[in-house]
Amino acid sequence: MQSPKRISLVLRAPEGKTLEQILQFAQLGAHVSIGRGLAVIAGASDRDLVTPAIEVPEFCIDEHIQMVADANRYRWLRDGALSTGSANVPMVCIGMGEPVGGADLDLVTDAAALNWPMVDEFANEVQA
């Protein structure tokens, strides 16, 4: 296993205290010591970037990668399928109607999602 070049740490103040004492030292490029190790601050924020806010779903990189892949497929159906000039590519049709694409496909997809919401937990999080 290869040693990481970066890790993220989140600091919180002990019960009844603040981080005011260390705030002045939390500057990019400053050296920090943890245990016997020494590191350099490469990034800092005054927000909690690791733990999501209350009632916000946790960040899962695998779900976001899947969401991007799904979006790319939808983008192709939305913008590319109708412009291929071929009847042998996947296209979206509403019932027995003509193929739908572009902004029209966006509208019917949004309407369908409202009328027939997905049961999938992740899909519900995205729609919220």
C-alpha positions in Angstrom: 0.0 0.0 0.0 1.3 3.4 -1.0 1.5 6.2 1.5 -1.0 9.1 0.7 0.5 12.5 -0.2 -2.6 14.2 1.3 -5.2 13.5 4.0 -8.0 15.7 5.3 -8.5 16.4 9.0 -11.4 18.3 10.6 -10.7 20.0 13.9 -13.4 20.9 16.4 -13.0 22.7 19.7 -13.2 20.8 22.9 -16.4 21.1 24.9 -16.8 24.7 26.1 -13.8 26.0 24.2 -13.2 27.6 20.8 -10.6 27.3 18.1 -9.7 30.9 18.4 -6.2 30.1 19.9 -5.1 28.2 16.8 -7.0 30.2 14.1 -4.1 32.7 13.7 -1.7 29.7 12.9 -4.0 28.0 10.4 -2.4 29.5 7.3 -1.6 27.9 4.0 2.0 26.8 3.9 2.3 26.7 7.7 3.8 23.6 9.3 1.8 21.5 11.7 2.8 18.6 13.9 0.6 15.7 14.7 2.1 13.1 16.9 5.7 12.7 15.7 4.8 13.7 12.1 5.2 17.0 10.4 3.1 18.3 7.5 2.3 21.5 5.7 -1.2 23.1 5.5 -2.3 22.8 1.8 -5.9 23.9 2.3 -8.1 25.4 4.9 -11.7 26.4 5.4 -13.8 27.8 8.2 -16.6 25.4 7.1 -17.0 21.7 7.8 -16.2 20.2 4.4 -16.3 16.5 5.4 -19.4 16.0 7.5 -22.5 17.3 5.8 -25.0 19.6 7.5 -27.9 18.2 9.4 -30.4 16.4 7.1 -28.1 16.6 4.1 -27.2 13.2 2.6 -23.6 12.2 3.1 -21.3 12.7 0.1 -20.6 9.4 -1.7 -18.2 9.7 -4.6 -19.5 6.4 -6.2 -23.0 7.8 -6.3 -21.7 11.0 -7.9 -19.7 9.1 -10.5 -22.8 7.2 -11.4 -24.8 10.4 -11.5 -22.3 11.9 -14.0 -22.5 8.7 -16.2 -26.3 8.9 -16.1 -26.2 12.6 -17.0 -23.9 11.9 -20.0 -26.3 9.2 -21.2 -29.2 11.5 -20.8 -27.4 14.3 -22.6 -26.8 12.0 -25.5 -30.5 11.0 -25.6 -31.5 14.7 -25.2 -29.2 16.3 -27.8 -27.5 13.6 -29.9 -29.9 10.8 -30.7 -32.2 12.8 -32.9 -29.3 14.4 -34.8 -27.8 11.1 -35.9 -30.1 10.7 -38.8 -30.4 7.0 -38.0 -33.5 5.1 -36.9 -31.3 2.5 -35.3 -30.3 4.5 -32.2 -32.1 4.7 -28.9 -34.6 7.6 -28.8 -37.3 8.7 -26.4 -40.9 8.6 -27.6 -43.9 9.4 -25.5 -46.4 6.6 -26.2 -46.6 6.0 -29.9 -45.7 9.7 -30.7 -42.7 11.2 -32.5 -39.2 11.0 -30.8 -38.7 13.8 -28.3 -35.4 15.6 -27.5 -33.9 18.8 -26.3 -35.9 21.1 -24.0 -39.1 19.1 -24.8 -37.5 16.0 -23.4 -36.5 18.0 -20.3 -40.1 19.1 -19.8 -41.7 15.7 -20.2 -39.0 14.1 -18.0 -39.6 16.6 -15.2 -43.4 16.2 -15.4 -43.1 12.4 -15.3 -40.8 12.6 -12.3 -43.4 14.7 -10.5 -46.3 12.4 -11.4 -44.4 9.1 -11.0 -41.6 9.6 -8.4 -39.0 6.9 -8.3 -38.9 4.7 -5.2 -35.1 4.7 -5.2 -33.7 6.5 -2.2 -30.9 8.2 -4.1 -33.3 9.5 -6.8 -35.4 11.0 -4.0 -32.3 12.7 -2.6 -31.5 14.2 -6.0 -35.0 15.5 -6.6 -35.2 17.1 -3.1 
